[in-house]
Amino acid sequence: MSTASQLEPAAQRVAAYGAVAEFDSPERLLGAIRGARERGYARLDAFTPFPVHGIDEALGAPRSPLGWIVLGAGLAGAAAALLLIWWTGSVDYPLVVAGKPLFAFEFSIPVTFELAVLFAAFGAVVGMFLFNGLPRLYHPVFQHSRFERATDDRFLLAIEADSIDFDPARAAAALRALGGEHVEVVAE
Amino acid sequence: MADLAISQELNPALVLGEPAYSDVTRKVAGIVEGRMPRAWYIAIACTGSLTLVLGAMLAYLAFTGIGVWGNNSPVGWAWDITNFVFWIGIGHAGTLISAILFLFRQRWRTSINRFAEAMTLFAVACAGIFPLFHTGRPWRAIYWLFPVPNPALHIWQNFRSPLIWDVFAVSTYATVSLLFWFTGLVPDLATLRDRAKTRGRKIVFGLLSLGWRGSARHWRHYELAYLLLAGISTPLVLSVHTIVSFDFAVSVIPGWHTTIFPPYFVAGAIFSGFAMVVTLMVIARQIFDLKQFVTMKHLENMNKVMMATGMIVGFAYATEFFIAWYSGNQYERFVFLNRAFGPYWWAYWTMVSCNVFIPQLFWFKRVRTSIPAMFVISILINVGMWFERFVIIVTSLHRDFLPSSWGYFRPTPIDMLTLAGSFGLFLTLFLLFVRFLPMISMTEVKGMIAADGAHPGD
């Protein structure tokens, strides 16, 4: 439904997000990613219904730094818990119960552990969404006529515009040559 | 050929019929998008009515006082705390399946994790009601349960008490389970958004999916986030029932003051949780025709987990008795003899029969793979596990150190209707879940199909 002749003149008038093609299996997608990189396209993104094994290596993506966020959040949770227990029990309202010390690490362990886990979990989830730039309710790739298949059973590959002299028509041709179907140039 | 047949006998496929990716979407999303079967409407009419009963009982309690329940000196904790521990325990299977089996790369968790995680959330919601209403004034409870500045009294919680540890454990557990569940749901919500036909569904699922687009950049962070959540949920799930058991073990009551409680409670929680997953899954896979994704292999594995944890629980019962004798402590000895042969002998032997004897039937493959048998056994296990908590709590309290203060706990009709009502709430939430959200993770099932190398184009 989207032939090059319909889209290319329009695409030249507005800034392009990039060229997007559809593939019907993870293997073909990975092959096309490698092919596009060989042709010198560096800004690639894929849209897949499930995490495709080996795609990070194919895209040359670095490892996610999320682990450090989670570690930091967990330590912050533990510190917050110890501070809470110490301050409420020994400073703000020092009450001796059964002759026990006002503060001790031993009885603080359960709450410290739980708050460390709680903060770490928020760190993992919030950090993941922030790294991903979500929530973001709109993205140019949604304009691709077959995008809804990317959350069902198809695998989209986008060659994104990376400079002012990015030529969407050439990128689209490259995707077609790599076996992509429904190649479309998507506006920014 | 023969080798292949043997390997399939030993290691049957986890998804039957080699579906294409789009078949998974169509089947699972189709349940949410289509009309519910008549059985669903009948079920929610019943469970919704029971939920109203729960609301009425709790309102009656709030307006009257906790005297409407049967607990009274010397049995200060009775059905309320029994129900609390029972529901918290039910939740544990969800986290075990979603986190621990994920770390152990147990692929059979894939089709059942969403279902079990939802069960966790609803069970914890039911659990929370009981201690909250046991305070008598739930609208004031925020000052008692959480370290919220109290303008009237200006006091803080005693952090040496296991009861406050429990508040932190259970609320952290509920929150982290919700985060884990929602994170798993986001890619599936995006699928529902992209399939939505009506404007309302587009807006609702568009907002809920947070603009997820399945980008390779998304998945890179997502997969690590999921792994990290599994890693932190694993010690969390073990800690929750450990800390619940501290409510008892840190006290000095004979029958409660034992170091075996944490592992024994955790095993019991997993035992009852799996039983509840099987009870509900057997019904759901029948009604929604999910046999392709929830195979006999899944059910059989869950039955094996029940058999193993049931024996751990049985071993704990035996150890408690042995230690009661071996410790030479006469109070300890009395409590255990009183448990098995005292006025609550019927509760004790119900517990032992349901939890220790009946699961032994799972040694037989024919029982393990029979739907009616596992359905009945899983219900009996939960009866047994409810009685376990009742036995631990009530038999340890009802005969105090002083024979002059001995008593016998009897539940009131309010107790019984509140428990029945909590089942209504649990099942109602569950029915709404299967109606509005995909009960099987489409993303994970597709990933598993892809990993199996079966190449399903269309």
Interface residues (C-beta under 8 A of the other chain):
Chain A: D24 S25 P26 E27 D45 A46 F47 T48 P49 F50 P51 V52 H53 I55 D56 L59 A61 S64 L66 G67 V70 G74 L84 I85 T88 G89 D92 Y93 L95 V97 A98 K100 F107 S108 P110 V111 F113 E114 L115 V117 L118 A120 A121 F122 A124 V125 G127 M128 F129 F131 N132 L134 P135 R136 L137 Y138 H139 V141 F142 F147 E148 A150 T151 D152 D153
Chain B: A20 Y21 S22 T25 P147 H154 I155 W156 Q157 N158 F159 R160 P162 I164 W165 F168 A169 T172 T175 V176 L179 F180 F182 T183 P187 A190 T191 R193 D194 R195 G206 L207 L210 G211 W212 R213 G214 S215 A216 R217 H218 W219 R220 H221 Y222 E223 L224 A225 L228 L229 I232 S233 P235 L236 S239 I243 F246 M442 T443 E444 K446 G447 A450 A451 H455 G457 D458
